Amino acid sequence: MNPLSLVAVSVAIFASTNIDDLFILTGFFADSRIREWHVVSGQVLGIAALITVSLAAALVAMVIPPAYVGLLGFAPLAIGLKKLSDAWSEQTDPTGIPIAGVRGNVLAVAAVTMANGGDNIGAYTPLFATEAGGERLVTVAVFAILTLAWCAAAAWLVRHSALGGTIRHYGHRALPFVLIGLGGLILYRAGSLNLLRHFVHH
């Protein structure tokens, strides 16, 4: 595949599998209790984990069953419930940083990114499996650049003179419900609920 085609395919696949992440990132950036670099670090960590899993799956010529990937849906579900609890009690430390702290915030963003990554793994794995070593490096580089671009776009939306105030006011309030809904949707669409029922009855 020529370089331009490779970049175009990489951009298309990243955009199509991460469009929903843009809204979720906006919600995180709108939460004044979470530092911006926590969000960026968590997003980078989450995407890096998805790429690593996809590369491993491609190298061993296997695809992770969607139902098992869908179990990651419990992560945004739990984080959303925790955020609802925090919003209810409004308990923060004297610095104004959430009790979870720096590590907790970064890992929370990473967990949501990974949990919402079933489509990513499903799309990245066959792409990596059909690429040569050098092509994989180009694809990973494109994904890395676009990850930062996604973060920049979400931050820009929050700061926008016309949209920023509304997003900051309502974004962090809506985020827990978005995360809970996302977790439930992931579990349902991936067939993880049926998998759990199978384990319970056996």
C-alpha positions in Angstrom: 0.0 0.0 0.0 1.4 3.4 -1.0 2.1 5.9 1.9 -0.8 8.2 1.1 -3.3 5.4 0.9 -2.0 3.9 4.2 -2.4 7.3 6.0 -5.9 7.8 4.5 -7.0 4.3 5.7 -5.5 4.8 9.1 -7.3 8.2 9.5 -10.6 6.7 8.4 -10.4 3.8 10.7 -9.3 5.9 13.7 -12.1 8.5 13.1 -14.8 6.0 12.6 -13.9 4.0 15.8 -13.4 7.1 18.0 -16.1 9.6 17.0 -18.0 8.8 20.3 -14.8 9.4 22.3 -14.9 13.0 21.3 -18.1 13.6 23.2 -16.8 11.6 26.2 -13.5 13.6 26.2 -15.5 16.8 26.1 -17.3 15.7 29.3 -14.1 15.0 31.0 -12.5 18.3 30.0 -15.7 20.1 31.2 -15.2 18.7 34.7 -13.2 21.4 36.5 -12.1 18.9 39.2 -10.0 17.0 36.6 -6.9 18.5 35.3 -6.5 18.7 31.5 -3.3 16.7 31.5 -5.0 14.0 33.4 -7.5 13.6 30.5 -4.8 13.7 27.9 -2.7 11.2 29.7 -5.6 8.9 30.3 -6.7 9.0 26.7 -3.1 8.4 25.4 -2.8 5.5 27.9 -6.1 4.0 26.8 -5.5 4.2 23.1 -2.0 2.8 23.6 -3.5 -0.2 25.4 -6.0 -0.8 22.6 -3.2 -0.6 20.0 -1.1 -3.0 22.0 -3.9 -5.5 22.3 -4.7 -5.2 18.6 -1.1 -5.7 17.6 -0.8 -8.8 19.9 -4.0 -10.2 18.5 -2.8 -9.6 14.9 0.6 -11.2 15.6 -0.9 -14.4 17.0 -3.6 -14.4 14.3 -6.5 -14.3 16.7 -9.4 -12.1 17.5 -10.7 -11.5 21.0 -14.3 -12.7 21.3 -16.5 -9.5 21.4 -18.4 -10.8 24.4 -15.2 -10.9 26.5 -14.2 -7.4 25.3 -17.6 -6.2 26.2 -17.0 -7.0 29.9 -14.9 -3.9 29.9 -18.3 -2.1 29.9 -18.4 -2.5 33.6 -15.6 0.1 33.9 -17.5 3.2 32.6 -20.6 1.9 34.4 -18.7 1.9 37.7 -17.0 5.2 37.0 -20.3 6.8 36.1 -21.9 5.6 39.4 -18.9 6.9 41.3 -19.1 10.3 39.7 -22.8 10.5 40.6 -21.9 9.7 44.1 -19.2 12.3 44.2 -21.5 14.9 42.7 -24.1 14.1 45.3 -21.6 14.5 48.2 -19.3 17.1 46.6 -16.4 15.7 48.6 -13.0 17.0 47.3 -9.7 17.5 49.1 -8.5 21.1 50.0 -6.8 21.5 46.6 -10.1 20.9 44.8 -8.8 17.8 43.1 -11.2 14.8 43.3 -10.5 12.3 46.1 -9.4 9.8 43.4 -6.3 12.0 42.9 -4.0 12.2 39.9 -3.5 8.5 39.4 -7.2 7.8 39.8 -8.3 10.4 37.3 -5.8 9.3 34.6 -6.7 5.6 35.1 -10.4 6.5 35.0 -10.1 8.2 31.6 -7.9 5.3 30.4 -10.5 2.7 31.6 -13.3 4.4 29.8 -11.3 4.7 26.6 -10.4 1.0 26.8 -14.0 -0.1 27.7 -15.3 1.8 24.6 -12.6 0.1 22.5 -14.3 -3.0 21.3 -14.8 -1.5 17.8 -11.2 -0.3 17.9 -9.8 -3.8 18.5 -12.1 -5.3 15.9 -11.0 -2.8 13.3 -7.3 -2.4 14.2 -6.6 -6.2 14.5 -7.3 -7.1 10.8 -5.6 -3.9 9.7 -2.4 -4.7 11.6 -2.6 -8.4 10.5 -2.5 -7.4 6.8 0.3 -4.8 7.2 4.1 -5.2 7.0 6.3 -4.0 9.9 7.0 -0.6 8.4 3.3 -0.1 7.6 2.3 -0.9 11.2 4.7 1.8 12.4 3.1 4.4 10.1 -0.4 3.4 11.3 0.6 3.6 14.9 2.2 7.0 14.3 -1.1 8.3 12.7 -3.1 6.9 15.6 -0.8 8.7 18.1 -1.2 12.0 16.2 -4.9 11.7 16.0 -5.2 10.8 19.6 -3.7 14.2 20.5 -5.8 15.9 17.9 -8.9 14.4 19.4 -7.9 15.8 22.9 -7.2 19.2 21.4 -10.6 19.2 19.6 -12.5 18.3 22.8 -10.6 20.9 24.8 -11.3 23.5 22.1 -15.0 22.8 22.2 -15.1 23.3 26.0 -13.2 26.7 25.6 -15.2 27.9 22.6 -16.6 31.4 23.4 -20.1 30.4 22.2 -20.2 26.7 23.2 -17.7 26.6 26.1 -19.9 28.1 28.8 -22.8 25.7 28.1 -20.5 22.7 27.8 -18.7 23.6 31.0 -22.0 24.1 32.8 -23.7 20.9 31.7 -20.9 18.7 30.4 -19.7 17.4 33.8 -23.3 16.9 35.0 -24.1 14.8 31.9 -20.9 12.8 31.9 -21.9 10.3 34.7 -25.1 9.5 32.8 -23.2 9.2 29.5 -20.7 6.8 31.1 -23.5 4.7 32.7 -25.3 4.5 29.4 -22.1 3.7 27.5 -21.3 0.9 29.9 -24.7 -0.7 29.5 -24.6 -0.3 25.7 -21.2 -2.0 25.5 -22.4 -4.9 27.6 -25.5 -5.3 25.6 -24.1 -4.8 22.1 -21.1 -7.1 22.7 -23.3 -9.9 24.0 -21.6 -9.8 27.4 -24.9 -10.1 29.3 -25.6 -13.4 27.6 -22.0 -14.5 28.5 -22.6 -13.6 32.1 -25.9 -15.5 32.2 -24.1 -18.5 30.7 -21.5 -18.5 33.5 -24.2 -18.0 36.2 -26.2 -21.0 35.0 -23.2 -23.3 34.6 
